[in-house]
Amino acid sequence: MDVTAHGNNRAPDRTALRAHLLRGRIAGDVATPRENNLRHYRLMSERHPGYLFGLEPDGVWTPEQVLALMVKRCGVAADPDHLHGQDTIDPDLTLGALDAYADRLALAAERRERVFVGTGHPDGLGDYYRSLARALRDAGCTLPRPARGWRYHTPAAEGGKPRVVDYRGPVAVVTDEAGEPKHTHSARPIRAVLAELADAGEPLPDLVVGDHGWAGGAGQAGVDAIGFADCNDPALFVGAEEGRVLVAVPLDDNVQPHLYRPLLAYVLNRAGLS
């Protein structure tokens, strides 16, 4: 069954979704190069801010320890001598994490929680998050949209570009000054969101759903956070291992947007939101 077929809104079962993950290279043999993965593991272990996603790990986390964790939680190749070429994500780890992710969403809907949704991948994952956020809103959840228009600059090493917090529907993104959504790893936007809510005397979110710094920064602040993470994004997996991030779902976060529709259908169905 082609679970991406136009007009097919049925949720795939686990077998069909697993096959789709492999066929779409969301898991299995993914496009992210091994050398890129290993570089990111080293940079995170050296505490480079752009690779921590707002988290402050307790552990030492040498590159070797990060690799071992990514084998365990993501399913990358275990051989430390595999330095170049392709890498992998275990689709069964993806499915297991998706179940935990959906179960936390079900709890949010049952409790009608305040849920904040934000993405550092507005192009590839924007449609997924907007559909998810609308389903949560329809289930009675409140989706706050604070800090709209809050400005900051990227680090000088990244060119010192201006960025602005904005929303596409109920989903937070960062844009350039022209309003074009941009990719980001930064946790500064979620920190601004939480600070504005606190300053206004409003409750913080019960749950943050996102990726990159949106999820990592929320988890570091003590807010329940669930998120997607690629095999070159070790910080959220470290956060999950240390208990700051509730769920880190291993998957390629940069495939064509339509390929995430079956994941959305599966998550909504399991969470009782479809």
TORLUMPA-616383 format. One record per residue: residue number from 0; residue in one letter; x, y, z of N, C-alpha, C, O in turn. Coordinates in pm, whole numbers, plus 50000, padded with zeros to 5 digits. Last residue first. Layout:
// residues N
<NUM,"A",<X,Y,Z>,<X,Y,Z>,<X,Y,Z>,<X,Y,Z>>
...
***
This chain:
// residues 274
<273,"S",<49266,51207,51539>,<49233,51207,51397>,<49084,51230,51377>,<49038,51233,51263>>
<272,"L",<49344,51181,51800>,<49322,51318,51750>,<49278,51322,51606>,<49253,51430,51553>>
<271,"G",<49444,50962,51934>,<49301,50986,51939>,<49263,51125,51890>,<49161,51180,51932>>
<270,"A",<49706,50897,51903>,<49675,50994,52008>,<49525,51021,52022>,<49483,51094,52112>>
<269,"R",<49693,50730,51682>,<49730,50672,51812>,<49694,50766,51927>,<49656,50720,52035>>
<268,"N",<49619,50925,51487>,<49533,50810,51517>,<49566,50751,51652>,<49475,50724,51731>>
<267,"L",<49834,51101,51490>,<49700,51149,51524>,<49608,51034,51560>,<49528,51044,51653>>
<266,"V",<50041,50925,51406>,<50047,50991,51537>,<49908,51037,51579>,<49868,51015,51694>>
<265,"Y",<49951,50851,51147>,<49977,50749,51250>,<49973,50811,51390>,<49910,50756,51481>>
<264,"A",<49942,51098,51018>,<49820,51018,51031>,<49835,50913,51141>,<49742,50890,51218>>
<263,"L",<50214,51172,51036>,<50111,51254,51097>,<49984,51172,51121>,<49926,51175,51229>>
<262,"L",<50328,50973,50880>,<50365,50983,51022>,<50259,51063,51097>,<50220,51027,51208>>
<261,"P",<50212,51033,50629>,<50176,50908,50697>,<50216,50908,50845>,<50145,50849,50926>>
<260,"R",<50336,51292,50585>,<50192,51278,50605>,<50153,51145,50670>,<50068,51145,50759>>
<259,"Y",<50602,51314,50524>,<50568,51309,50667>,<50418,51289,50691>,<50376,51271,50805>>
<258,"L",<50618,51341,50253>,<50656,51211,50308>,<50627,51200,50458>,<50626,51090,50512>>
<257,"H",<50567,51601,50188>,<50456,51505,50176>,<50490,51370,50238>,<50400,51293,50271>>
<256,"P",<50821,51734,50218>,<50713,51748,50317>,<50604,51643,50308>,<50553,51599,50411>>
<255,"Q",<51118,51537,50172>,<51008,51614,50113>,<50888,51619,50208>,<50856,51518,50271>>
<254,"V",<51339,51551,50461>,<51292,51492,50337>,<51175,51577,50284>,<51139,51677,50346>>
<253,"N",<51462,51616,50707>,<51476,51705,50592>,<51444,51633,50461>,<51515,51651,50362>>
<252,"D",<51498,51460,50928>,<51406,51573,50940>,<51410,51666,50820>,<51368,51781,50830>>
<251,"D",<51498,51124,50972>,<51554,51227,50886>,<51455,51342,50883>,<51341,51325,50840>>
<250,"L",<51465,51041,51323>,<51421,51036,51183>,<51497,51141,51103>,<51553,51235,51159>>
<249,"P",<51389,50956,51649>,<51494,50956,51547>,<51436,50943,51407>,<51367,50846,51376>>
<248,"V",<51245,51160,51883>,<51210,51064,51778>,<51318,51067,51671>,<51338,51170,51607>>
<247,"A",<51264,51191,52216>,<51336,51232,52095>,<51313,51124,51990>,<51357,51010,52006>>
<246,"V",<51077,51285,52493>,<51085,51195,52378>,<51165,51261,52268>,<51137,51375,52231>>
<245,"L",<51150,51460,52708>,<51067,51341,52729>,<51084,51239,52618>,<51104,51121,52644>>
<244,"V",<51453,51584,52815>,<51363,51576,52700>,<51282,51448,52714>,<51339,51339,52728>>
<243,"R",<51587,51530,53050>,<51537,51665,53028>,<51439,51673,52911>,<51351,51759,52909>>
<242,"G",<51709,51281,53092>,<51578,51306,53150>,<51523,51446,53132>,<51422,51480,53192>>
<241,"E",<51935,51199,52968>,<51952,51261,53099>,<51819,51304,53162>,<51817,51356,53273>>
<240,"E",<51833,51105,52730>,<51906,51012,52815>,<51919,51067,52957>,<51915,50992,53054>>
<239,"A",<51728,51340,52623>,<51638,51230,52659>,<51706,51133,52754>,<51644,51083,52848>>
<238,"G",<51966,51483,52581>,<51863,51536,52670>,<51765,51429,52715>,<51724,51427,52831>>
<237,"V",<52081,51316,52391>,<52147,51332,52521>,<52047,51386,52622>,<52043,51339,52736>>
<236,"F",<51893,51366,52195>,<51906,51230,52246>,<51981,51230,52380>,<51949,51152,52470>>
<235,"L",<51937,51635,52144>,<51807,51594,52198>,<51811,51452,52252>,<51738,51420,52346>>
<234,"A",<52207,51626,52046>,<52174,51694,52171>,<52040,51648,52229>,<52030,51625,52350>>
<233,"P",<52260,51510,51795>,<52271,51428,51916>,<52218,51493,52043>,<52187,51422,52139>>
<232,"D",<52181,51517,51503>,<52134,51606,51609>,<52140,51534,51744>,<52036,51502,51801>>
<231,"N",<52216,51347,51297>,<52326,51442,51321>,<52288,51545,51427>,<52354,51648,51440>>
<230,"C",<51984,51208,51281>,<52100,51134,51332>,<52223,51222,51345>,<52324,51178,51398>>
<229,"D",<51726,51436,51402>,<51799,51362,51299>,<51920,51293,51360>,<51954,51316,51476>>
<228,"A",<51432,51440,51590>,<51576,51467,51585>,<51642,51377,51483>,<51616,51256,51478>>
<227,"F",<51129,51577,51722>,<51198,51501,51619>,<51347,51537,51622>,<51383,51651,51653>>
<226,"G",<51016,51585,52068>,<51063,51639,51941>,<51122,51538,51848>,<51161,51428,51888>>
<225,"I",<50876,51721,52363>,<50889,51605,52275>,<50929,51658,52138>,<50882,51764,52095>>
<224,"A",<50893,51833,52696>,<50927,51857,52556>,<50938,51725,52482>,<51000,51630,52529>>
<223,"D",<50787,52002,52983>,<50778,51878,52907>,<50802,51908,52759>,<50739,51997,52702>>
<222,"V",<51023,52232,53113>,<50893,52212,53049>,<50895,52079,52974>,<50994,52047,52909>>
<221,"G",<51273,52295,53208>,<51185,52215,53292>,<51046,52194,53239>,<50958,52144,53310>>
<220,"A",<51452,52416,53045>,<51376,52503,53135>,<51279,52427,53224>,<51209,52487,53307>>
<219,"Q",<51533,52206,52889>,<51629,52260,52985>,<51559,52349,53087>,<51602,52358,53202>>
<218,"G",<51304,52180,52729>,<51341,52075,52823>,<51438,52123,52929>,<51426,52086,53045>>
<217,"A",<51321,52418,52580>,<51207,52394,52669>,<51241,52289,52773>,<51210,52305,52891>>
<216,"G",<51558,52377,52439>,<51549,52489,52532>,<51433,52473,52628>,<51444,52511,52745>>
<215,"G",<51484,52149,52284>,<51594,52144,52380>,<51586,52255,52483>,<51606,52230,52602>>
<214,"A",<51268,52241,52125>,<51249,52130,52219>,<51359,52130,52325>,<51330,52113,52444>>
<213,"W",<51388,52461,51995>,<51254,52473,52052>,<51232,52365,52158>,<51184,52394,52268>>
<212,"G",<51630,52371,51890>,<51631,52450,52012>,<51495,52472,52074>,<51485,52498,52194>>
<211,"H",<51499,52074,51741>,<51614,52163,51762>,<51603,52241,51894>,<51570,52183,51998>>
<210,"D",<51138,52072,51765>,<51266,52014,51726>,<51376,52114,51762>,<51347,52225,51808>>
<209,"G",<50824,52013,51917>,<50906,52080,51817>,<51029,52002,51781>,<51026,51879,51768>>
<208,"V",<50610,52100,52172>,<50628,52005,52063>,<50712,52074,51957>,<50675,52182,51910>>
<207,"V",<50580,52134,52514>,<50635,52194,52393>,<50660,52082,52294>,<50723,51981,52326>>
<206,"L",<50331,52155,52764>,<50404,52071,52669>,<50455,52158,52555>,<50382,52244,52505>>
<205,"D",<50229,52349,52918>,<50241,52216,52979>,<50328,52125,52894>,<50391,52032,52943>>
<204,"P",<50377,52676,52905>,<50315,52561,52840>,<50329,52435,52925>,<50428,52418,52996>>
<203,"L",<50316,52885,53198>,<50403,52830,53095>,<50331,52715,53024>,<50234,52662,53078>>
<202,"P",<50054,53124,53257>,<50114,52992,53278>,<50209,52955,53164>,<50186,52990,53048>>
<201,"E",<50141,53473,53292>,<50064,53366,53230>,<50132,53232,53256>,<50253,53226,53276>>
<200,"G",<50271,53702,53369>,<50197,53628,53471>,<50110,53518,53415>,<50017,53473,53482>>
<199,"A",<50433,53817,53188>,<50293,53856,53181>,<50208,53787,53287>,<50087,53809,53295>>
<198,"D",<50671,53690,53240>,<50662,53832,53271>,<50517,53881,53272>,<50482,53972,53347>>
<197,"A",<50611,53434,53140>,<50635,53453,53283>,<50619,53599,53322>,<50559,53629,53426>>
<196,"L",<50586,53490,52865>,<50473,53434,52939>,<50490,53459,53089>,<50396,53500,53157>>
<195,"E",<50846,53581,52814>,<50732,53671,52796>,<50609,53620,52870>,<50536,53699,52930>>
<194,"A",<50997,53349,52869>,<51017,53471,52949>,<50899,53566,52935>,<50855,53625,53034>>
<193,"L",<50911,53173,52673>,<50886,53140,52814>,<50900,53265,52902>,<50824,53284,52997>>
<192,"V",<51001,53315,52442>,<50861,53276,52459>,<50830,53253,52606>,<50732,53307,52658>>
<191,"A",<51276,53325,52486>,<51199,53450,52479>,<51050,53423,52500>,<50981,53499,52568>>
<190,"R",<51333,53052,52472>,<51360,53124,52597>,<51282,53255,52601>,<51229,53293,52705>>
<189,"I",<51271,53006,52208>,<51185,52947,52311>,<51211,53011,52446>,<51119,53023,52527>>
<188,"P",<51480,53165,52080>,<51337,53194,52063>,<51248,53132,52171>,<51157,53199,52221>>
<187,"R",<51724,53041,52168>,<51689,53176,52212>,<51541,53207,52190>,<51481,53271,52276>>
<186,"A",<51806,52805,52069>,<51708,52798,52178>,<51667,52937,52224>,<51582,52949,52312>>
<185,"S",<51868,52741,51719>,<51878,52824,51839>,<51768,52796,51941>,<51654,52769,51905>>
<184,"H",<51876,52630,51475>,<51904,52540,51588>,<51886,52611,51721>,<51890,52547,51826>>
<183,"T",<51666,52698,51192>,<51741,52742,51310>,<51762,52626,51407>,<51678,52537,51419>>
<182,"H",<51563,52818,50874>,<51610,52707,50955>,<51686,52761,51075>,<51761,52858,51064>>
<181,"K",<51311,53071,50836>,<51449,53023,50826>,<51472,52903,50917>,<51410,52889,51023>>
<180,"P",<51061,53246,50647>,<51099,53151,50752>,<51237,53090,50727>,<51275,53063,50613>>
<179,"E",<51073,53586,50573>,<51092,53453,50515>,<51136,53356,50625>,<51238,53380,50690>>
<178,"G",<51057,53850,50649>,<50947,53761,50684>,<50957,53621,50628>,<50861,53545,50634>>
<177,"A",<51269,54008,50614>,<51169,54013,50508>,<51050,53922,50536>,<50955,53917,50458>>
<176,"E",<51435,53941,50820>,<51364,54069,50830>,<51258,54084,50722>,<51166,54165,50737>>
<175,"D",<51364,53586,50862>,<51454,53699,50840>,<51371,53828,50844>,<51251,53823,50869>>
<174,"T",<51206,53403,51133>,<51215,53454,50997>,<51330,53552,50986>,<51387,53595,51086>>
<173,"V",<51119,53108,51311>,<51195,53232,51304>,<51207,53272,51157>,<51216,53186,51069>>
<172,"V",<50795,52997,51428>,<50912,52984,51342>,<50999,53108,51366>,<50956,53202,51434>>
<171,"A",<50520,52831,51579>,<50627,52931,51586>,<50741,52895,51492>,<50780,52779,51479>>
<170,"V",<50193,52777,51469>,<50328,52720,51482>,<50433,52830,51478>,<50436,52911,51386>>
<169,"P",<49932,52840,51403>,<49966,52826,51545>,<50109,52781,51571>,<50143,52750,51685>>
<168,"G",<50026,53027,51124>,<49915,52966,51195>,<49951,52957,51342>,<49996,53056,51401>>
<167,"R",<50335,53084,51187>,<50262,53042,51069>,<50144,52961,51119>,<50157,52844,51153>>
<166,"Y",<50486,53351,51360>,<50400,53233,51362>,<50342,53210,51223>,<50307,53304,51152>>
<165,"D",<50813,53456,51474>,<50685,53477,51408>,<50606,53347,51414>,<50654,53246,51465>>
<164,"V",<51102,53620,51578>,<51005,53516,51610>,<50872,53552,51545>,<50823,53664,51559>>
<163,"V",<51367,53699,51361>,<51246,53746,51426>,<51157,53626,51457>,<51138,53539,51371>>
<162,"R",<51712,53786,51312>,<51604,53688,51312>,<51488,53740,51396>,<51509,53816,51491>>
<161,"P",<52000,53902,51135>,<51884,53929,51219>,<51776,53822,51201>,<51752,53773,51090>>
<160,"K",<52321,53736,51141>,<52199,53771,51068>,<52084,53800,51164>,<52070,53732,51266>>
<159,"G",<52597,53682,51186>,<52526,53785,51260>,<52397,53830,51195>,<52367,53949,51194>>
<158,"G",<52736,53475,51068>,<52714,53595,50990>,<52638,53704,51061>,<52614,53810,51002>>
<157,"E",<52800,53274,51233>,<52699,53245,51132>,<52659,53369,51053>,<52560,53369,50980>>
<156,"A",<52972,53391,51408>,<53027,53286,51322>,<52930,53247,51212>,<52970,53192,51109>>
<155,"A",<52800,53555,51552>,<52886,53616,51451>,<52944,53513,51356>,<52964,53542,51238>>
<154,"P",<52471,53406,51591>,<52610,53430,51631>,<52695,53483,51517>,<52665,53460,51400>>
<153,"T",<52181,53604,51494>,<52254,53479,51498>,<52397,53507,51541>,<52443,53621,51528>>
<152,"H",<51997,53829,51696>,<52093,53808,51589>,<52158,53671,51606>,<52186,53628,51717>>
<151,"Y",<51643,53894,51747>,<51778,53862,51794>,<51869,53849,51673>,<51822,53856,51559>>
<150,"R",<51316,53998,51847>,<51429,53997,51754>,<51559,53958,51823>,<51581,53986,51940>>
<149,"W",<50971,53929,51848>,<51095,53935,51926>,<51214,53913,51834>,<51214,53821,51752>>
<148,"G",<50740,53889,51705>,<50815,54009,51676>,<50944,54023,51756>,<51019,54118,51734>>
<147,"R",<50578,53722,51965>,<50576,53752,51822>,<50646,53886,51799>,<50616,53985,51866>>
<146,"A",<50562,53633,52226>,<50692,53680,52176>,<50695,53705,52026>,<50803,53709,51967>>
<145,"P",<50310,53365,52215>,<50381,53481,52271>,<50508,53516,52194>,<50554,53440,52109>>
<144,"R",<50070,53202,52163>,<50160,53254,52058>,<50232,53379,52110>,<50217,53487,52053>>
<143,"P",<49928,52891,52290>,<49971,53031,52303>,<50067,53071,52192>,<50136,52987,52134>>
<142,"L",<49678,52694,52249>,<49806,52709,52182>,<49849,52856,52189>,<49811,52936,52103>>
<141,"T",<49494,52468,52444>,<49526,52609,52419>,<49665,52617,52358>,<49759,52555,52408>>
<140,"C",<49287,52192,52338>,<49412,52246,52391>,<49424,52395,52358>,<49370,52442,52257>>
<139,"G",<49065,52083,52217>,<49046,52164,52336>,<49172,52218,52399>,<49166,52283,52503>>
<138,"A",<49094,51961,51979>,<49069,51873,52094>,<49054,51951,52224>,<49032,51892,52329>>
<137,"D",<49164,52164,51813>,<49029,52110,51799>,<48992,52020,51915>,<48874,52003,51947>>
<136,"R",<49432,52188,51895>,<49338,52297,51922>,<49193,52246,51914>,<49110,52280,51998>>
<135,"L",<49532,51948,51790>,<49535,51973,51934>,<49437,52083,51974>,<49367,52072,52075>>
<134,"A",<49493,51997,51517>,<49425,51884,51581>,<49423,51900,51733>,<49323,51868,51797>>
<133,"R",<49663,52214,51479>,<49519,52232,51460>,<49441,52119,51526>,<49334,52142,51584>>
<132,"A",<49910,52089,51525>,<49864,52195,51615>,<49714,52218,51601>,<49646,52239,51701>>
<131,"L",<49922,51913,51307>,<49922,51861,51443>,<49866,51964,51540>,<49785,51931,51627>>
<130,"S",<49931,52095,51094>,<49821,52000,51104>,<49809,51943,51245>,<49699,51927,51297>>
<129,"R",<50171,52226,51155>,<50046,52301,51149>,<49926,52208,51162>,<49830,52239,51233>>
<128,"Y",<50360,52018,51140>,<50333,52082,51269>,<50202,52161,51267>,<50130,52164,51367>>
<127,"Y",<50347,51951,50862>,<50323,51850,50967>,<50282,51918,51097>,<50182,51881,51158>>
<126,"D",<50421,52191,50742>,<50287,52137,50720>,<50251,52034,50827>,<50138,52032,50876>>
<125,"G",<50693,52217,50835>,<50590,52315,50867>,<50449,52261,50851>,<50365,52283,50939>>
<124,"L",<50902,52056,50762>,<50812,52006,50867>,<50698,52102,50900>,<50615,52071,50985>>
<123,"G",<51044,52184,50554>,<51013,52042,50546>,<50906,51996,50641>,<50826,51908,50608>>
<122,"D",<51038,52464,50637>,<51009,52418,50501>,<50962,52273,50500>,<50854,52242,50450>>
<121,"P",<51103,52495,50908>,<50974,52542,50859>,<50938,52495,50718>,<50820,52487,50684>>
<120,"H",<51259,52369,51132>,<51253,52320,50994>,<51122,52364,50930>,<51037,52280,50900>>
<119,"G",<51228,52444,51387>,<51345,52497,51320>,<51356,52450,51177>,<51451,52486,51107>>
<118,"T",<50904,52505,51524>,<50995,52425,51443>,<51112,52506,51389>,<51096,52621,51349>>
<117,"G",<50664,52463,51788>,<50760,52544,51714>,<50856,52456,51638>,<50886,52345,51681>>
<116,"V",<50389,52488,52001>,<50446,52414,51887>,<50539,52508,51811>,<50500,52618,51773>>
<115,"F",<50264,52439,52324>,<50336,52529,52234>,<50404,52446,52126>,<50468,52346,52156>>
<114,"V",<49970,52390,52497>,<50073,52327,52415>,<50133,52431,52323>,<50061,52503,52253>>
<113,"R",<49794,52343,52783>,<49855,52449,52704>,<49975,52388,52630>,<50069,52339,52693>>
<112,"E",<49560,52064,52770>,<49676,52138,52817>,<49707,52258,52729>,<49654,52274,52618>>
<111,"R",<49348,51879,52812>,<49329,52010,52748>,<49438,52108,52792>,<49412,52217,52842>>
<110,"R",<49386,51624,52892>,<49392,51726,52997>,<49362,51867,52944>,<49351,51962,53022>>
<109,"E",<49370,51495,52645>,<49281,51454,52754>,<49273,51562,52861>,<49166,51588,52916>>
<108,"A",<49580,51619,52509>,<49443,51638,52464>,<49344,51603,52574>,<49245,51674,52595>>
<107,"A",<49799,51525,52658>,<49776,51670,52644>,<49632,51698,52603>,<49569,51789,52656>>
<106,"L",<49773,51252,52613>,<49757,51304,52748>,<49729,51454,52746>,<49646,51504,52822>>
<105,"A",<49831,51245,52341>,<49699,51200,52387>,<49671,51253,52527>,<49559,51295,52557>>
<104,"L",<50096,51327,52347>,<49997,51414,52284>,<49856,51375,52328>,<49772,51462,52351>>
<103,"R",<50207,51101,52463>,<50213,51228,52537>,<50115,51329,52478>,<50056,51408,52552>>
<102,"D",<50157,50917,52259>,<50093,50896,52390>,<50098,51024,52474>,<50004,51053,52548>>
<101,"A",<50320,51011,52054>,<50175,51017,52038>,<50104,51001,52172>,<50001,51064,52195>>
<100,"Y",<50570,50953,52174>,<50537,51089,52132>,<50386,51105,52122>,<50329,51201,52175>>
<99,"A",<50559,50675,52189>,<50569,50753,52312>,<50531,50899,52288>,<50467,50962,52372>>
<98,"D",<50545,50619,51913>,<50438,50577,52002>,<50440,50657,52132>,<50336,50703,52179>>
<97,"L",<50789,50721,51825>,<50665,50782,51777>,<50547,50743,51866>,<50459,50825,51891>>
<96,"A",<50963,50539,51945>,<50961,50677,51993>,<50835,50750,51947>,<50780,50832,52021>>
<95,"G",<50903,50312,51793>,<50886,50310,51938>,<50878,50450,51995>,<50796,50477,52084>>
<94,"L",<50971,50401,51534>,<50833,50364,51566>,<50808,50364,51717>,<50705,50412,51763>>
<93,"T",<51251,50443,51562>,<51161,50551,51521>,<51019,50521,51563>,<50951,50607,51620>>
<92,"L",<51332,50185,51621>,<51350,50289,51723>,<51263,50411,51691>,<51208,50474,51781>>
<91,"D",<51271,50074,51376>,<51198,50026,51494>,<51216,50121,51612>,<51125,50135,51694>>
<90,"P",<51447,50194,51198>,<51305,50228,51190>,<51225,50179,51311>,<51122,50237,51344>>
<89,"D",<51748,50338,51281>,<51672,50215,51300>,<51523,50246,51297>,<51475,50317,51385>>
<88,"I",<51935,50502,51041>,<51845,50521,51154>,<51761,50394,51162>,<51708,50348,51061>>
<87,"T",<52276,50532,50916>,<52146,50468,50928>,<52069,50519,51049>,<52125,50572,51145>>
<86,"D",<52495,50665,50659>,<52464,50622,50794>,<52318,50579,50800>,<52246,50587,50701>>
<85,"Q",<52751,50644,50402>,<52613,50652,50448>,<52601,50615,50596>,<52685,50543,50650>>
<84,"G",<53074,50799,50420>,<52967,50730,50348>,<52833,50747,50417>,<52804,50848,50481>>
<83,"H",<53317,50744,50681>,<53267,50812,50561>,<53153,50731,50500>,<53138,50611,50526>>
<82,"L",<53391,50592,50898>,<53414,50736,50905>,<53353,50813,50789>,<53337,50935,50797>>
<81,"H",<53387,50337,51091>,<53305,50380,50978>,<53303,50532,50979>,<53225,50593,51051>>
<80,"D",<53511,50282,51325>,<53598,50301,51209>,<53521,50334,51083>,<53581,50358,50978>>
<79,"P",<53314,50227,51506>,<53381,50357,51518>,<53475,50385,51401>,<53516,50500,51381>>
<78,"D",<53012,50084,51425>,<53156,50070,51399>,<53225,50206,51408>,<53198,50294,51326>>
<77,"A",<52739,50126,51439>,<52815,50117,51564>,<52966,50117,51543>,<53040,50149,51636>>
<76,"A",<52532,50350,51265>,<52628,50241,51257>,<52719,50243,51379>,<52770,50347,51419>>
<75,"V",<52239,50451,51455>,<52347,50475,51359>,<52445,50357,51365>,<52441,50276,51457>>
<74,"G",<52018,50435,51624>,<52045,50325,51534>,<52148,50355,51427>,<52146,50294,51320>>
<73,"C",<51927,50593,51833>,<51897,50632,51695>,<51921,50520,51595>,<51852,50511,51493>>
<72,"R",<52003,50493,52077>,<51875,50565,52069>,<51832,50598,51926>,<51715,50628,51901>>
<71,"K",<52247,50346,52037>,<52140,50296,52123>,<52006,50361,52094>,<51904,50291,52087>>
<70,"V",<52400,50511,51872>,<52374,50372,51832>,<52253,50320,51907>,<52165,50256,51849>>
<69,"M",<52408,50734,52033>,<52335,50742,51908>,<52312,50605,51846>,<52213,50585,51775>>
<68,"L",<52570,50642,52242>,<52431,50678,52269>,<52349,50682,52141>,<52234,50638,52140>>
<67,"A",<52810,50606,52102>,<52746,50490,52165>,<52599,50520,52196>,<52513,50433,52179>>
<66,"L",<52861,50876,52031>,<52837,50774,51928>,<52765,50653,51987>,<52670,50603,51928>>
<65,"V",<52901,50983,52286>,<52790,51031,52205>,<52758,50929,52096>,<52641,50900,52072>>
<64,"Q",<53132,50848,52360>,<53009,50825,52436>,<52886,50873,52359>,<52780,50810,52365>>
<63,"E",<53310,50954,52173>,<53285,50809,52175>,<53157,50777,52251>,<53081,50688,52211>>
<62,"P",<53312,51227,52241>,<53259,51184,52111>,<53228,51034,52107>,<53130,50992,52044>>
<61,"T",<53197,51243,52587>,<53302,51240,52486>,<53241,51201,52352>,<53131,51148,52348>>
<60,"W",<53025,51339,52819>,<52986,51313,52681>,<53101,51334,52583>,<53102,51430,52505>>
<59,"V",<52987,51418,53090>,<53102,51465,53013>,<53075,51452,52864>,<53100,51547,52789>>
<58,"G",<52650,51516,53194>,<52759,51424,53169>,<52873,51487,53091>,<52858,51595,53033>>
<57,"D",<52464,51720,53186>,<52536,51695,53310>,<52661,51611,53285>,<52765,51632,53348>>
<56,"P",<52413,51960,52923>,<52426,51823,52971>,<52506,51813,53101>,<52601,51888,53123>>
<55,"E",<52204,52182,52860>,<52329,52188,52938>,<52352,52051,52999>,<52315,52027,53114>>
<54,"L",<52045,52291,52556>,<52062,52197,52667>,<52199,52216,52733>,<52295,52259,52669>>
<53,"G",<52025,52442,52327>,<51979,52501,52453>,<51994,52411,52573>,<51958,52451,52684>>
<52,"F",<52146,52288,52130>,<52001,52312,52123>,<51945,52365,52255>,<51831,52335,52291>>
<51,"L",<52410,52228,52087>,<52351,52187,52216>,<52201,52206,52221>,<52134,52149,52307>>
<50,"Y",<52522,52335,51867>,<52495,52190,51862>,<52438,52137,51993>,<52420,52017,52008>>
<49,"G",<52580,52597,51912>,<52493,52565,51799>,<52456,52419,51790>,<52366,52383,51713>>
<48,"P",<52771,52590,52124>,<52631,52625,52148>,<52536,52586,52035>,<52422,52546,52061>>
<47,"H",<52983,52320,52180>,<52956,52431,52089>,<52808,52464,52097>,<52725,52375,52077>>
<46,"R",<53078,52114,52349>,<52984,52214,52401>,<52973,52338,52311>,<52955,52449,52361>>
<45,"E",<53211,51899,52259>,<53293,52015,52294>,<53209,52134,52339>,<53262,52242,52365>>
<44,"S",<53001,51737,52188>,<53082,51696,52303>,<53172,51809,52351>,<53207,51815,52469>>
<43,"M",<52917,51871,51959>,<52831,51870,52077>,<52911,51834,52201>,<52891,51892,52307>>
<42,"L",<53137,51819,51794>,<53105,51957,51830>,<53013,51963,51951>,<53028,52051,52037>>
<41,"R",<53120,51537,51770>,<53237,51600,51831>,<53206,51742,51878>,<53244,51781,51988>>
<40,"Y",<52874,51510,51644>,<52894,51446,51774>,<53013,51509,51847>,<53009,51532,51968>>
<39,"H",<52927,51646,51406>,<52830,51702,51500>,<52844,51639,51639>,<52827,51708,51740>>
<38,"R",<53110,51467,51292>,<53150,51605,51320>,<53056,51668,51422>,<53100,51736,51515>>
<37,"L",<52951,51241,51260>,<53064,51235,51353>,<53113,51376,51387>,<53155,51400,51501>>
<36,"N",<52764,51336,51065>,<52722,51289,51196>,<52836,51296,51296>,<52820,51352,51405>>
<35,"N",<52936,51387,50850>,<52860,51497,50910>,<52813,51459,51049>,<52820,51540,51142>>
<34,"E",<53023,51132,50793>,<53122,51229,50837>,<53055,51352,50900>,<53109,51412,50991>>
<33,"R",<52785,51008,50707>,<52848,50966,50832>,<52946,51071,50883>,<52952,51097,51003>>
<32,"P",<52527,51221,50573>,<52656,51150,50563>,<52715,51118,50700>,<52697,51193,50796>>
<31,"T",<52186,51161,50541>,<52287,51233,50620>,<52420,51158,50618>,<52425,51042,50657>>
<30,"A",<52001,50999,50417>,<52089,51079,50332>,<52201,51147,50410>,<52302,51186,50351>>
<29,"V",<51972,50657,50542>,<51932,50797,50529>,<52038,50877,50455>,<52150,50830,50433>>
<28,"D",<51846,50353,50555>,<51961,50421,50493>,<51922,50565,50463>,<51848,50591,50368>>
<27,"G",<51615,50395,50817>,<51692,50303,50735>,<51816,50372,50684>,<51884,50442,50759>>
<26,"A",<51390,50676,50769>,<51472,50588,50852>,<51537,50486,50760>,<51518,50491,50638>>
<25,"I",<51323,50812,50551>,<51307,50882,50677>,<51382,50805,50786>,<51431,50863,50883>>
<24,"R",<51318,50696,50304>,<51450,50724,50365>,<51437,50821,50481>,<51526,50902,50508>>
<23,"G",<51085,50601,50205>,<51107,50745,50197>,<51240,50790,50252>,<51273,50909,50248>>
<22,"R",<51117,50330,50267>,<51104,50371,50127>,<51132,50519,50110>,<51195,50560,50012>>
<21,"L",<51125,50336,50549>,<51239,50286,50473>,<51236,50335,50328>,<51338,50376,50273>>
<20,"L",<50874,50440,50609>,<50995,50504,50663>,<51118,50464,50583>,<51204,50546,50553>>
<19,"H",<50710,50249,50484>,<50716,50386,50432>,<50840,50459,50482>,<50905,50530,50406>>
<18,"A",<50748,50029,50649>,<50787,50020,50508>,<50800,50159,50447>,<50890,50184,50367>>
<17,"R",<50635,50136,50883>,<50777,50096,50880>,<50828,50089,50737>,<50937,50136,50706>>
<16,"L",<50370,50167,50802>,<50450,50286,50831>,<50599,50252,50830>,<50680,50331,50781>>
<15,"A",<50293,49900,50770>,<50291,49989,50655>,<50376,50113,50681>,<50447,50159,50591>>
<14,"T",<50327,49812,51036>,<50398,49746,50926>,<50406,49837,50805>,<50512,49851,50743>>
<13,"R",<50154,49977,51184>,<50299,49983,51207>,<50378,49921,51092>,<50483,49972,51054>>
<12,"D",<49911,50118,50953>,<49949,50039,51069>,<50102,50040,51080>,<50170,50096,50994>>
<11,"P",<49827,50456,50860>,<49892,50329,50834>,<49911,50251,50963>,<49925,50310,51071>>
<10,"A",<49513,50612,50856>,<49638,50596,50929>,<49700,50461,50895>,<49630,50360,50900>>
<9,"R",<49382,50749,50556>,<49382,50645,50657>,<49517,50637,50725>,<49622,50653,50661>>
<8,"N",<49370,50924,50352>,<49390,50983,50484>,<49389,50877,50594>,<49396,50910,50712>>
<7,"N",<49446,50958,50036>,<49441,50848,50132>,<49474,50903,50270>,<49590,50925,50302>>
<6,"G",<49485,51169,49867>,<49349,51141,49909>,<49337,51028,50006>,<49228,51001,50056>>
<5,"H",<49763,51025,49710>,<49678,51144,49725>,<49537,51102,49764>,<49478,51012,49704>>
<4,"A",<49968,50804,49897>,<49880,50827,49783>,<49785,50944,49811>,<49734,50959,49922>>
<3,"T",<50136,50726,50090>,<50141,50868,50056>,<50047,50901,49942>,<50046,51014,49894>>
<2,"V",<50123,50457,50120>,<50057,50536,50224>,<50068,50686,50198>,<50014,50766,50274>>
<1,"D",<50058,50218,49907>,<50130,50345,49905>,<50062,50440,50002>,<49956,50496,49972>>
<0,"M",<50084,49881,50000>,<50000,50000,50000>,<50088,50124,50000>,<50180,50136,50081>>
***
